[in-house]
Amino acid sequence: MAKAIATVKVMPDSPETSIEELEKKVKKVIYDFTGEEVETKTEIIPVAFGLKAISMIFVMDENLGSPDPVAEKLEELEEVNSAEIVDVRRALG
């Protein structure tokens, strides 16, 4: 069972959006996709004028296929302006 490491970048719709609450929702979408609580790493990236993006790296089973459904589900959230998978790599070891 090979593992892949994917990175999703989430842009909130407003600087007033709670990054902490949005981070919890992003993790829930990832956990729903993977079917378990997987390892994640979050980085908050300042964009401009108080707006911050979330970049979250997560581990997934390669057999799940493309992580694109994660970005699609995140874009359905009211407080999300955009979400995209920016990187996918095969885990070694």
C-alpha contacts under 8 A as a table, 3 or more apart, distances in Angstrom:
res1	aa1	res2	aa2	distance
1	M	61	D	6.95
1	M	62	E	7.34
1	M	63	N	7.58
2	A	61	D	6.20
2	A	62	E	5.52
2	A	63	N	7.56
2	A	90	R	7.58
2	A	91	A	7.34
3	K	59	V	6.69
3	K	60	M	5.68
3	K	61	D	4.69
3	K	62	E	5.09
3	K	90	R	6.17
3	K	91	A	5.37
3	K	92	L	7.99
4	A	59	V	5.81
4	A	60	M	5.32
4	A	61	D	6.08
4	A	62	E	5.33
4	A	88	V	6.73
4	A	89	R	5.49
4	A	90	R	4.34
4	A	91	A	5.12
5	I	57	I	6.81
5	I	58	F	5.70
5	I	59	V	4.63
5	I	60	M	6.28
5	I	87	D	7.98
5	I	88	V	5.63
5	I	89	R	5.18
5	I	90	R	6.16
5	I	91	A	6.14
6	A	57	I	5.60
6	A	58	F	5.47
6	A	59	V	6.45
6	A	60	M	7.45
6	A	67	P	7.27
6	A	85	I	7.14
6	A	86	V	7.72
6	A	87	D	5.51
6	A	88	V	4.29
6	A	89	R	6.43
7	T	55	S	6.73
7	T	56	M	5.51
7	T	57	I	4.28
7	T	58	F	6.39
7	T	85	I	5.76
7	T	86	V	5.66
7	T	87	D	5.09
7	T	88	V	6.49
8	V	55	S	5.77
8	V	56	M	5.40
8	V	57	I	6.52
8	V	71	A	6.99
8	V	83	A	6.86
8	V	84	E	5.58
8	V	85	I	4.34
8	V	86	V	5.78
8	V	87	D	7.34
9	K	53	A	6.94
9	K	54	I	5.68
9	K	55	S	4.44
9	K	56	M	6.48
9	K	83	A	5.58
9	K	84	E	5.47
9	K	85	I	6.36
9	K	86	V	6.62
10	V	53	A	5.70
10	V	54	I	5.06
10	V	55	S	6.38
10	V	74	L	7.77
10	V	80	V	7.00
10	V	81	N	7.79
10	V	82	S	5.95
10	V	83	A	4.39
10	V	84	E	6.74
11	M	52	K	7.25
11	M	53	A	4.77
11	M	54	I	6.60
11	M	80	V	6.02
11	M	81	N	5.56
11	M	82	S	5.18
11	M	83	A	6.19
12	P	15	P	7.36
12	P	17	T	6.55
12	P	51	L	7.69
12	P	52	K	7.39
12	P	53	A	6.52
12	P	79	E	5.74
12	P	80	V	4.38
12	P	81	N	5.15
12	P	82	S	7.02
13	D	17	T	7.18
13	D	79	E	5.48
13	D	80	V	5.20
13	D	81	N	4.43
13	D	82	S	7.87
14	S	17	T	5.45
14	S	51	L	6.63
14	S	79	E	7.53
15	P	49	F	7.63
15	P	50	G	5.49
15	P	51	L	4.35
15	P	52	K	6.89
17	T	22	L	7.62
17	T	79	E	6.76
18	S	21	E	5.39
18	S	22	L	6.18
19	I	22	L	5.01
19	I	23	E	5.93
19	I	52	K	7.63
19	I	54	I	7.67
20	E	23	E	5.12
20	E	24	K	6.51
21	E	24	K	5.21
21	E	25	K	6.50
22	L	25	K	5.06
22	L	26	V	6.18
22	L	79	E	7.79
23	E	26	V	5.05
23	E	27	K	6.26
23	E	54	I	7.25
24	K	27	K	5.19
24	K	28	K	6.27
25	K	28	K	5.02
25	K	29	V	6.31
26	V	29	V	5.23
26	V	30	I	6.31
26	V	74	L	6.86
27	K	30	I	5.03
27	K	31	Y	6.05
27	K	40	T	7.93
28	K	31	Y	5.05
28	K	32	D	6.05
29	V	32	D	5.10
29	V	33	F	6.21
29	V	70	V	6.48
29	V	73	K	7.07
29	V	74	L	7.10
30	I	33	F	5.07
30	I	34	T	6.17
30	I	58	F	7.81
30	I	70	V	6.30
31	Y	34	T	5.17
31	Y	35	G	5.65
31	Y	36	E	5.30
31	Y	37	E	5.23
31	Y	38	V	6.73
32	D	35	G	5.19
32	D	36	E	7.03
33	F	69	P	7.73
33	F	70	V	6.69
34	T	37	E	7.57
34	T	38	V	7.44
34	T	60	M	6.16
34	T	61	D	7.29
34	T	64	L	7.52
38	V	58	F	6.85
38	V	59	V	6.05
38	V	60	M	7.14
39	E	58	F	5.77
39	E	59	V	5.77
40	T	56	M	6.64
40	T	57	I	5.45
40	T	58	F	4.40
40	T	59	V	6.78
41	K	56	M	5.59
41	K	57	I	5.12
41	K	58	F	6.60
42	T	54	I	6.87
42	T	55	S	5.83
42	T	56	M	4.48
42	T	57	I	6.48
43	E	54	I	5.99
43	E	55	S	5.13
43	E	56	M	6.30
44	I	52	K	6.38
44	I	53	A	5.82
44	I	54	I	4.89
44	I	55	S	6.31
45	I	52	K	5.39
45	I	53	A	5.06
45	I	54	I	6.23
45	I	55	S	7.14
46	P	50	G	7.10
46	P	51	L	6.24
46	P	52	K	4.41
46	P	53	A	6.41
47	V	50	G	7.21
47	V	51	L	5.43
47	V	52	K	5.28
47	V	53	A	6.63
48	A	51	L	5.32
48	A	52	K	7.35
60	M	64	L	7.48
61	D	64	L	5.76
62	E	65	G	5.85
62	E	90	R	7.81
64	L	67	P	7.64
66	S	69	P	7.40
67	P	70	V	5.66
67	P	71	A	7.44
67	P	85	I	7.18
68	D	71	A	5.35
68	D	72	E	6.36
68	D	84	E	7.65
68	D	85	I	6.45
69	P	72	E	4.91
69	P	73	K	6.07
70	V	73	K	5.29
70	V	74	L	6.22
71	A	74	L	5.05
71	A	75	E	6.20
71	A	83	A	5.12
71	A	84	E	5.22
71	A	85	I	6.31
72	E	75	E	5.28
72	E	76	E	6.76
72	E	83	A	7.35
73	K	76	E	5.30
73	K	77	L	7.20
74	L	77	L	5.47
74	L	80	V	6.90
74	L	82	S	7.87
74	L	83	A	6.24
75	E	78	E	7.84
75	E	80	V	5.79
75	E	81	N	6.79
75	E	82	S	5.66
75	E	83	A	5.72
76	E	80	V	7.41
77	L	80	V	5.51
80	V	83	A	7.29
85	I	88	V	7.62
